[in-house]
Amino acid sequence: MSGNFHNCAESLSSFVQNEQKKICVSTWNVNSVKARLPILTTYLQEKKPDIIMMQEIKTETENFPAFELSCIGYHSVAKGQKSYNGVALAAVYPLELIRESLPGAPDNGEQSRFIEAYCPALKTRLISVYVPNGEPPPTDPGNTARLEYKLAWLDALAAYAEQLMNQDDPFIIGGDFNVIEYDDDVYDPSAFKNTAFTLSSVRQRFRAFYYTGLTNALRRTQADSAGRPLYSYWDYRGGAWEKNNGILLDHLFLSPVWADKLISSCVDSETRSEQKASDHAPVRCLLSSV
């Protein structure tokens, strides 16, 4: 691949040092957990994240491969939906499900886009989110209903994050946010101008997470990577992966307790080169547990 790709192994060399005292957290839009199960299990066995947050599992809750994940040492909870959406959490620690829908969501949780669990071992809340795309139907380009839904959903998520911050509860939010925060986060900004990914109203909602006091793990640790594209999504079409025509859509947000323990982060972009890979790559961060 192009030398423009950030080498996760280089940026996270500290992962191999005293890993018993560190906590590794990943978020990954797997784009069908059943189709990606071999790649997912290989990733878990090789990278050994303590926690993984998944989006677009595209299967009903009862069909989520909890047994297969348990066989390699992971506890899991999932909120599925037939063929679309769906979110899950898996961890090497037991998890206690808190809620399966976002408080204040515009559809009362009809679409499976949010799941929250408590991890007693870490005394923290874990939240996996799949933010709506927001683009209008191709047959009705002037329809703004999906965009309005996306904005309302982001508002509800920011309000809930602020509520948790006011409660002083440690938490981590990971997921596919479907927002291009800066023009540098996409290979061709002009191709996405005035879309539901880049509108100022969308970007403002995304930045509301910073205003609550959350820390974006990638932004914090990759601040010195100017000039090197950092992407987490490459379309299946048009040779996007081979050309490195990517977009940064996936993020991990840390509450202050965890932000103070942030060591490093990266995109595991090499997973995108696997056969039958998801069009997203995992985003991963390393945290101190002491």
Secondary structure, DSSP 8 states (H G I E B T S, - for coil): --TTS--HHHHTGGGGSSGGGEEEEEEEE-S-TTTTHHHHHHHHHHH--SEEEEE---S-GGGS-HHHHHTTT-EEEEE--SSS--EEEEESS--EEEESS-TT-TTTT-S--EEEEEETTTTEEEEEEE-------TT-TT--HHHHHHHHHHHHHHHHHHHHHHHT--EEEEEE-----SGGGBS-GGGGTTSTTT-HHHHHHHHHHHHTT-EEHHHHHSTT-TTS---SEE-SSTTHHHHT-EE--EEEEE-HHHHTTEEEEEE-GGGGGSTT--SB--EEEEEE--
